[in-house]
């Protein structure tokens, strides 16, 4: 699936490129960002290697990896990412915004744009997995129209949205 650029009121969602790794390594450098998602900040070289794998695409032809960086127009800089893993008509989504830009509604704005784009691609089910202690991420999911379910995966709550066409 082709990943298109998208725009919101304050930012452009740009398809991920390997060249974004240097700036994104800085955006994602705060260890606190990994509290709920695990891991640790990657060096620019390690992030470049990861982005090389992501832009190459999924080895499974039935799965599309769609990744965007969030470019703030006013500040002319990157501030986070959104992503969707699409299998058939189902998409699993995720987002991250660097610490200096949190609390401004950027993740919610980007997630709503992503869900809208997914609907235009024929996706009918959107899923996110959120740690039960991550209230900010739960708020983003709710703002994008997802609702929590009783299902758990790896100790995370499954949030869902059904898109009608």
Phi and psi in degrees as a GROMACS rama.xvg file:
@    title "Ramachandran Plot"
@    xaxis  label "Phi"
@    yaxis  label "Psi"
@TYPE xy
-79.7349  131.643  UNK-2
-94.2811  116.131  UNK-3
-96.7979  156.606  UNK-4
-70.182  150.424  UNK-5
-135.901  155.633  UNK-6
-126.172  147.629  UNK-7
-124.844  -173.684  UNK-8
-59.0734  -36.993  UNK-9
-117.432  -8.18646  UNK-10
-148.251  164.483  UNK-11
-110.143  134.051  UNK-12
-97.2113  110.53  UNK-13
-104.592  136.066  UNK-14
-53.5036  135.425  UNK-15
-58.1265  136.409  UNK-16
-129.646  153.49  UNK-17
-57.6169  -34.7642  UNK-18
-63.5939  -16.071  UNK-19
-75.3241  -13.7153  UNK-20
-58.369  -42.6453  UNK-21
-59.3118  -52.52  UNK-22
-68.4643  -38.4984  UNK-23
-68.453  -29.5853  UNK-24
-59.8276  -37.2226  UNK-25
-70.0298  -45.1415  UNK-26
-58.0457  -39.7185  UNK-27
-97.6386  15.8209  UNK-28
-79.4586  -13.5731  UNK-29
-76.5783  119.918  UNK-30
-58.2168  -24.8589  UNK-31
-63.0665  -25.8529  UNK-32
-61.961  -22.2849  UNK-33
-96.4446  5.6493  UNK-34
-54.2936  -46.3952  UNK-35
-99.8076  -21.4367  UNK-36
-99.9678  -10.1545  UNK-37
82.3302  175.649  UNK-38
77.6564  -164.496  UNK-39
-145.559  161.833  UNK-40
-57.3082  141.617  UNK-41
-95.3944  148.471  UNK-42
-68.5922  162.133  UNK-43
-55.2008  -39.4077  UNK-44
-67.5642  -42.3636  UNK-45
-66.439  -39.2493  UNK-46
-67.3616  -36.7934  UNK-47
-60.515  -44.0257  UNK-48
-62.4016  -41.5841  UNK-49
-62.6256  -45.8201  UNK-50
-64.8747  -33.6715  UNK-51
-59.829  -43.0718  UNK-52
-66.1018  -43.0413  UNK-53
-64.6957  -44.4825  UNK-54
-72.6515  -21.6185  UNK-55
-66.6422  -32.1847  UNK-56
99.978  168.357  UNK-57
-65.0643  140.508  UNK-58
-70.3845  -14.9441  UNK-59
-93.2213  115.144  UNK-60
-63.3909  -15.6249  UNK-61
-85.5524  -3.68022  UNK-62
-120.785  133.227  UNK-63
-112.597  131.72  UNK-64
-100.464  118.535  UNK-65
-119.132  120.58  UNK-66
-133.547  137.463  UNK-67
-131.064  150.889  UNK-68
-102.594  150.796  UNK-69
-97.9303  114.828  UNK-70
-107.666  115.332  UNK-71
-75.8716  122.755  UNK-72
-65.1188  -48.4758  UNK-73
-62.6495  -38.84  UNK-74
-91.6708  -12.0355  UNK-75
51.549  50.582  UNK-76
-153.715  161.739  UNK-77
-80.7196  147.017  UNK-78
-135.586  -6.20066  UNK-79
171.469  -166.094  UNK-80
-143.705  157.998  UNK-81
-133.433  153.196  UNK-82
-149.016  156.111  UNK-83
-140.669  133.093  UNK-84
-107.314  114.65  UNK-85
-108.913  126.602  UNK-86
-128.876  112.199  UNK-87
62.3981  -121.661  UNK-88
-104.538  13.6293  UNK-89
-111.409  137.603  UNK-90
-128.613  132.467  UNK-91
-103.33  126.858  UNK-92
-117.141  159.042  UNK-93
-155.617  163.737  UNK-94
-152.352  157.123  UNK-95
-154.472  136.218  UNK-96
-123.778  133.661  UNK-97
-57.986  149.331  UNK-98
-50.7186  -44.8513  UNK-99
-62.8106  -18.4724  UNK-100
-107.976  2.60539  UNK-101
-72.7794  157.012  UNK-102
82.47  8.95963  UNK-103
-111.554  5.3927  UNK-104
79.8727  10.8139  UNK-105
-66.8128  -42.6178  UNK-106
-63.2089  -41.9539  UNK-107
-63.208  -43.5963  UNK-108
-61.1615  -44.3476  UNK-109
-69.0097  -40.9725  UNK-110
-65.0725  -39.1777  UNK-111
-63.465  -41.8312  UNK-112
-62.4538  -42.1761  UNK-113
-62.0853  -46.6819  UNK-114
-62.1923  -40.3584  UNK-115
-61.3329  -43.2904  UNK-116
-63.6367  -42.3708  UNK-117
-60.1168  -41.1322  UNK-118
-60.7041  -38.3868  UNK-119
-67.4433  -22.4646  UNK-120
-88.1431  -0.0240306  UNK-121
91.5718  7.84222  UNK-122
-68.3181  136.598  UNK-123
-114.052  -13.5664  UNK-124
-136.104  125.712  UNK-125
-116.615  133.484  UNK-126
-130.339  143.628  UNK-127
-137.316  147.674  UNK-128
-114.503  122.321  UNK-129
-130.094  132.587  UNK-130
-60.3914  136.028  UNK-131
-61.7288  -20.486  UNK-132
-91.5  -0.0611507  UNK-133
-98.3601  79.49  UNK-134
-60.8007  -37.2094  UNK-135
-64.0972  -42.0901  UNK-136
-69.1838  -35.8093  UNK-137
-62.1326  -39.2384  UNK-138
-64.9973  -37.8957  UNK-139
-63.666  -46.8445  UNK-140
-59.3989  -44.8924  UNK-141
-63.0954  -41.4142  UNK-142
-62.7673  -29.0621  UNK-143
-86.6037  0.274001  UNK-144
97.8417  0.122266  UNK-145
-80.6865  152.544  UNK-146
-127.133  147.907  UNK-147
-72.5174  150.498  UNK-148
-117.078  177.398  UNK-149
-83.6076  -6.0469  UNK-150
-77.7507  145.277  UNK-151
-125.928  147.668  UNK-152
-140.468  122.015  UNK-153
50.0243  45.8744  UNK-154
65.7352  13.0254  UNK-155
-108.383  150.308  UNK-156
-82.9776  135.622  UNK-157
-86.1981  124.673  UNK-158
-107.829  144.127  UNK-159
-137.341  154.235  UNK-160
-142.895  129.401  UNK-161
-99.3179  124.074  UNK-162
-101.003  125.978  UNK-163
-96.4836  140.459  UNK-164
